[in-house]
Amino acid sequence: MSVFSIALIFVIAWWLGWFLTLPFGNRAPDKSEPGHASSAPVRPRLLIKAAIATAIACVLTAIITVVILSDWVDLRE
């Protein structure tokens, strides 16, 4: 398994984790300001969500890499 394959698995897992964590903890403002969407979150906490997505991606990448390298799942047949 090449480094490119592992990086590709990480990127896909990171985006999966990112989209899973985006909706958590969002709260719409009680009173929206002019020019802002009424559904825009007050504090989106994007850095925390990116860190959580990175942790999820690391765990998923490790699990998928171990499964593929241990030949539990043979992708060549």
PEUR-V913062 format. One record per helix or strand of 3 or more residues. SS is the DSSP state (@ for helix, = for strand). FROM is the first residue (numbers start at 1). LEN is the number of residues. If there is no record, write none. Layout:
BEGIN
SS,FROM,LEN / SS,FROM,LEN
END
This chain:
BEGIN
@,3,19 / @,46,24
END
